[in-house]
């Protein structure tokens, strides 16, 4: 019996990491084993690619960037995601293919179809059952509100215009993809957590 595959998407600094941690705590307390992973990352190879992609010391073209994400994703799916799903486990991933569409397809200007073509073999039909989209404009992110800056992260340090395009990409996908669940975050992280739990229960993803 195939397990359930949940992904979390959203712009930078909108609280994804916090909500993933709260979901992990909830699943542990309710005895629902799950694997938590991230993209790019999740395997030794993919984590190495991650360090390259995010290194602000490198200039990487949009096309090369897209292929790097796809290569890391292929290794991640082959070694972590698919085996876990085949064992009937819940897999929860911080970012997945939708991030490539938003960041490289929309913000970098490669186009959705180009990104899908690059990722077709890498993904090999392994798509999420549910995607939690933290629907918050990057200009209003918690990180911005707290006055925090990010150092040495090539993508997070991109321009305001770039991140506006990323958000537009996510909004467009959320409007057309039924697996997307937009969650508007509250100032109270526990309220946001409750919305996520309710949405996942309603879809029969978790108990």
Secondary structure by P-SEA (a helix, b strand, c coil): cbbbbbbbbbcccccaaaaaaaaaaaaaaacbbbbbbbcccccaaaaaaaaaaacccccccaaaaaaaaaaaaaaaaaccaaaaaaabbbbbbcccaaaaaaaccccccccaaaaaaaaccccccccccbbbbccccccccccccccccccccccccccaaaaaaaaaaaaaaaaccccbbbbbccccaaaaaaaaaaaaaaacccc
